[in-house]
Amino acid sequence: MSKRGLFVGITTLDLIYLAPYLPQANEKLTAVDSAISAGGPATNASVAFSYFGNHARLLSVIGQHPITGLITADLNQFAIEHQDLQPPWSESPPTSSKP
């Protein structure tokens, strides 16, 4: 039997890079792969919850910035029910970059 979960918190746009090794201080290197996904603690928890066959509802701010479509597409892929707490927000969403 699936469960229902409510998740409230920040939604970010995560830029994730696969590096061949951990760079040293001030070293530049070329990523061998990359991914763009919805992120943030509550968002990541809702995706994990949904992945295991449960119904996740996420309350966060996404807004109307052009790149928020990337976030929405990712949430839709995992069947996350999302309620935008500030739909008219037009600023860029918070972005996190991770090697």
C-alpha positions as CSV (number, residue, x, y, z in Angstrom):
1,M,0.0,0.0,0.0
2,S,1.5,3.4,-1.0
3,K,1.7,6.2,1.4
4,R,1.2,9.9,1.0
5,G,3.8,12.4,2.0
6,L,3.9,16.2,2.3
7,F,7.3,18.0,1.7
8,V,7.8,21.7,2.3
9,G,11.0,23.6,1.6
10,I,13.3,25.1,-1.0
11,T,13.4,23.9,-4.6
12,T,16.7,24.6,-6.5
13,L,18.1,23.8,-9.9
14,D,21.0,21.5,-9.4
15,L,23.9,21.3,-11.9
16,I,25.8,18.1,-11.3
17,Y,29.2,17.3,-12.9
18,L,31.0,14.0,-13.1
19,A,34.7,14.7,-12.8
20,P,37.4,12.1,-13.5
21,Y,39.0,13.0,-10.1
22,L,38.6,15.5,-7.3
23,P,40.3,18.7,-8.5
24,Q,43.0,20.4,-6.4
25,A,42.6,24.0,-5.2
26,N,42.4,26.4,-8.2
27,E,42.6,23.5,-10.7
28,K,40.3,23.4,-13.7
29,L,39.2,20.2,-15.4
30,T,36.7,19.0,-17.9
31,A,33.7,17.1,-16.7
32,V,33.1,13.7,-18.4
33,D,29.3,14.0,-17.9
34,S,26.7,16.3,-16.4
35,A,23.1,16.4,-15.3
36,I,20.5,19.1,-14.5
37,S,17.8,18.3,-12.0
38,A,15.4,19.7,-9.5
39,G,17.1,19.8,-6.0
40,G,16.9,21.1,-2.5
41,P,16.3,19.0,0.7
42,A,12.5,18.9,0.5
43,T,12.5,18.3,-3.2
44,N,15.1,15.5,-3.0
45,A,13.1,13.9,-0.2
46,S,9.9,14.0,-2.3
47,V,11.7,12.4,-5.3
48,A,13.1,9.6,-3.1
49,F,9.7,9.1,-1.5
50,S,7.9,8.9,-4.9
51,Y,10.6,6.6,-6.3
52,F,9.6,4.0,-3.8
53,G,6.0,4.0,-5.1
54,N,4.5,6.6,-2.7
55,H,2.5,9.8,-3.5
56,A,4.6,12.9,-2.8
57,R,3.2,16.4,-2.6
58,L,5.8,19.3,-2.6
59,L,5.1,22.8,-1.4
60,S,7.8,25.2,-2.6
61,V,8.5,28.3,-4.7
62,I,9.3,27.7,-8.4
63,G,7.8,30.8,-10.1
64,Q,7.9,31.7,-13.8
65,H,11.5,32.2,-14.7
66,P,12.4,30.6,-18.1
67,I,14.6,28.0,-16.5
68,T,12.0,26.8,-14.1
69,G,10.7,24.5,-16.9
70,L,13.7,22.3,-16.2
71,I,12.6,21.9,-12.6
72,T,8.9,21.3,-13.5
73,A,9.9,18.7,-16.1
74,D,12.0,16.8,-13.5
75,L,9.2,16.9,-10.9
76,N,6.7,15.6,-13.5
77,Q,9.1,12.8,-14.4
78,F,8.8,11.5,-10.8
79,A,5.1,12.2,-10.5
80,I,5.6,14.8,-7.8
81,E,2.4,16.8,-7.1
82,H,3.7,20.4,-6.7
83,Q,2.0,23.5,-5.4
84,D,3.9,26.7,-6.1
85,L,3.8,29.0,-3.1
86,Q,4.6,32.1,-5.2
87,P,3.5,31.5,-8.8
88,P,4.3,35.1,-10.1
89,W,7.9,34.9,-8.9
90,S,10.1,35.9,-11.9
91,E,13.6,35.7,-10.4
92,S,16.0,32.9,-11.3
93,P,15.6,29.9,-9.0
94,P,18.4,29.2,-6.5
95,T,21.1,27.2,-8.3
96,S,23.5,24.7,-6.8
97,S,26.5,23.3,-8.7
98,K,28.2,20.1,-7.5
99,P,31.2,18.2,-8.7
